[in-house]
Amino acid sequence: MKNQIQQMMDVSRTQTAISVVEEDLNLLRSKLRASRSTKCNLEDQIKKLEDDRNSLQSAKVGLEDENRTLRQKVEILSELYQQKEMALQNCQKLLPVAHVRGSI
């Protein structure tokens, strides 16, 4: 009888231990599912950020080309303005001489 009681107590302790281990296992499975879900979300965010970065890089290259073109246009227009300004100044210098000759 004593032996049976001891066996029943051992079985009860073993069942309790198994229940605790099963609870731990379920908790770990839940944490694993949450971690996998978080990992998947983070991978999606990384992919989106990489796509955004690539789009921005392309836009940057296009804007740099446009900037370079516009700078060249400004330089050409500045040179043209200086040439026209010098030509205008030369005309203004010649104008009084022509006016004086015409009155002689």
C-alpha positions as CSV (number, residue, x, y, z in Angstrom):
1,M,0.0,0.0,0.0
2,K,2.8,2.4,0.9
3,N,4.5,1.5,-2.3
4,Q,1.3,2.3,-4.3
5,I,1.0,5.7,-2.5
6,Q,4.6,6.4,-3.3
7,Q,4.0,5.5,-7.0
8,M,0.9,7.7,-7.1
9,M,2.9,10.6,-5.7
10,D,5.7,10.0,-8.2
11,V,3.1,10.0,-11.0
12,S,1.5,13.2,-9.7
13,R,4.9,15.0,-9.5
14,T,5.8,13.8,-13.0
15,Q,2.5,15.0,-14.3
16,T,3.0,18.4,-12.6
17,A,6.5,18.6,-14.1
18,I,5.2,17.6,-17.5
19,S,2.5,20.3,-17.2
20,V,5.1,22.9,-16.3
21,V,7.3,21.9,-19.2
22,E,4.3,22.0,-21.6
23,E,3.4,25.5,-20.4
24,D,7.0,26.6,-20.9
25,L,7.0,24.9,-24.4
26,N,3.7,26.7,-25.3
27,L,5.2,30.0,-24.1
28,L,8.4,29.5,-26.1
29,R,6.3,28.6,-29.2
30,S,4.3,31.7,-28.8
31,K,7.4,33.8,-28.4
32,L,8.9,32.1,-31.5
33,R,5.7,32.9,-33.5
34,A,5.9,36.5,-32.4
35,S,9.6,36.7,-33.2
36,R,9.0,35.2,-36.7
37,S,6.2,37.7,-37.3
38,T,8.4,40.6,-36.2
39,K,11.3,39.3,-38.4
40,C,8.9,39.1,-41.3
41,N,7.7,42.7,-40.7
42,L,11.2,44.0,-40.3
43,E,12.3,42.2,-43.6
44,D,9.3,43.9,-45.3
45,Q,10.3,47.3,-43.9
46,I,13.9,46.7,-45.0
47,K,12.8,45.9,-48.5
48,K,10.6,49.0,-48.6
49,L,13.4,51.2,-47.4
50,E,15.8,49.7,-49.9
51,D,13.3,50.4,-52.7
52,D,12.9,54.0,-51.4
53,R,16.6,54.4,-51.2
54,N,17.0,53.2,-54.8
55,S,14.2,55.5,-56.0
56,L,15.9,58.4,-54.2
57,Q,19.3,57.6,-55.6
58,S,17.8,57.6,-59.1
59,A,16.1,60.9,-58.4
60,K,19.4,62.3,-57.0
61,V,21.3,61.3,-60.2
62,G,18.6,63.0,-62.3
63,L,18.7,66.1,-60.3
64,E,22.5,66.2,-60.3
65,D,22.4,66.0,-64.1
66,E,19.8,68.8,-64.3
67,N,21.8,70.9,-61.9
68,R,24.9,70.4,-64.1
69,T,23.0,71.4,-67.2
70,L,21.5,74.5,-65.5
71,R,24.9,75.6,-64.3
72,Q,26.3,75.3,-67.8
73,K,23.4,77.4,-69.1
74,V,24.0,80.0,-66.5
75,E,27.7,80.1,-67.4
76,I,26.9,80.4,-71.1
77,L,24.3,83.1,-70.5
78,S,26.6,85.0,-68.2
79,E,29.3,85.0,-71.0
80,L,26.7,86.1,-73.5
81,Y,25.6,88.9,-71.3
82,Q,29.2,90.1,-70.8
83,Q,29.8,90.1,-74.5
84,K,26.6,92.1,-75.2
85,E,27.4,94.5,-72.4
86,M,30.9,95.1,-73.9
87,A,29.4,95.6,-77.3
88,L,26.9,98.0,-75.9
89,Q,29.6,100.0,-74.1
90,N,31.6,100.1,-77.4
91,C,28.6,101.4,-79.2
92,Q,28.1,104.1,-76.6
93,K,31.7,105.1,-76.9
94,L,31.4,105.4,-80.7
95,L,28.1,107.3,-80.6
96,P,29.5,110.6,-79.3
97,V,32.3,110.5,-81.9
98,A,29.8,109.9,-84.7
99,H,27.6,112.7,-83.3
100,V,30.5,115.1,-83.3
101,R,31.5,114.2,-86.9
102,G,28.0,114.7,-88.1
103,S,27.8,118.3,-86.8
104,I,31.1,119.4,-88.4
